[in-house]
Amino acid sequence: MGSRQRTIGVSCILIAMIVALFAGTAVAEDTAAAAAVKAVVERGVIMAIVEGQDAALAAIGNPDGPFIDGDLYLFAGLVSEVIMTAHPYSSLVGQDLTDYEDPQGNLLFANFVVVASDAGAGWSEYWWPKPGEDDPSRKLTYIMKVAGQDLYIGCGYYPED
């Protein structure tokens, strides 16, 4: 079997494993929006597994990259520390976000690490301003740990009230 065929075969196996592993994960409130968020996160995780962490982080951090879909975009962080490693729009990359709170007192980035390390994948709720607004709105974010790496990938959306 050639290298390309092996890569395709491994990719298919990884995709099937990821889908099977997280098929029972609770879905957030807006099914269509939640499904779109989960799909883009899964694409990022697959890229990190197949092409490597550096390639995935470069793509995630690119504001014109493949993981920008309308209002949806990926971000990434370490599982071992509360540090953001990639984001297409934020100045928080590289910072220790252990004590970063939303206006409700939620330690959102610390919670992302908990979701990734405890469950492997799941939803997190917090308050964050919508693009172009100052007042925070309720936001739901899907977090998934990248198997075999010290990395999680996430994406969020604002549910309709």
N, C-alpha and C positions, 0 to 999 in steps of 0.2 A: 504494500500500500504506500502510495506517495505521500510526501509531506502535506501537500494541499488537501488530499483526501482525508488524511488523519486529522488535520485541523478542522475540517468540515464535520467529520464524525464526532470529534470531541465537543465541538460547538453544539451539535444537535443533542448530544447526551446531556451537556450542561444545561441547556435550555429546558429539556424535559425534566431534569432534576429540580430546577428552580421552580418551574410551574407546579410540579407535584408537591414540592415541599411547602409552598405557600398558597396552595389552592384553598385551604380552609381559613386563611387569614380574614378577619372581620373586615367588611367593606364599610367605608365611611358613608355619610348621609346621602350625598348626591352620586348615584351609581355611575352615571356617564362620566362625570368629572373625576370621580375616584378611579375609575378604570383607566382613564387617560393618564392620570398621575402614576398609577402603578406600572403602566406599560412603559412610560419613559424611564422610570427608575430601573425597571428590569433590563431595558436596552443598555443603560449605563453600566449596570452590574455585569452584564454579558461582555461588554467591551472591556471592562477592567480584567475579567477573567481571561478572555481570548487574546486581547492585544496588549495587556499589561497595565499596571497602575499608572505609569507615567503617561501613556497615550490617553487613557481615560481622563486623567486630571487635566491634561492640556485641552482636551475637547470640552470638558465641563466648564473650564475657566474661560473659554472663548465666547464672547458675546455674539459672535456670528457663527458659532459652531453648530454641530448636529443635534445638540440637546436643547435647543430653543424652539419651542412650539407655541406660538402665540404668547399667552401669559405664563406658560409653564416653562420652567428651566430647572436644570439639576444643580445641586451643590454637593460637596463631599466633605467628610471630616474623618478624623482618626477615631478608632474605637478605644484605644488605650489612653487617650488624653482628649480633653474637650477643646480641640483645635480644628478650625475649619481649614481644609487643604485646597479647596477649589470652589469658586463661585464666579459666575459671569459678570456680576454687577456690584458686589460688595467689597468694601474696604476692610472687612473683618478677617480676610484670609491671613492665616499665620498667627492669629491672636489666640491667647488663652481665653476661652469663653465660659469657663467654669461658673462664674458668678453672674453671667449675663441674664438679666430678668426682663420679662415683658411687663407691661403696666399692671397685670394681675398678680405678679410675683412668681410666675412660672419660670423655672430655670430651663428654658427651651432647649438650648444646645446640650446641656448636661442630660436632659431627658432623651435627646436623640441617641446619645451614647448608651443609655440604659436600654432603650428599645433594641438597638443593634446588638448589644452584648447579651442581653437576657433572652429575647425572643427571636433574634435573627432578622425579624421584619415586623413592621406594624405601624400604626397610626399614632401621631402626636398632635395634641391640640394646644394652641397658644394664641396670643394676640399680636398682630403685626400690621403696620400701615399698608394699605393697598398702594400700588404705584401711583405717584402724584398726589397722595393724600398724607395728611399729618396725623390724623386720628387713627388709632389701631382698630382693626377689625378681626373677627374670629378667623383663624386659619387652621386648616388641617394639613398635615404633612405626612407623607409615607416615607419611611426609612427602611433600608435594606442593607444588611451587612454583606460585604463581598467575601465569599468563601475563600479561606486561605490567606486573607490579607487583613491588615490592620486598618480597614477602611469601611465606611458606610457611605451610601449614596442616598440622597433624599430629593423630594420635590413636593411642593405644596400647592394648595388652592384655597380660595375663599368660598365656602359653601353659601348657597343662596339662603337668605333668612326666611 
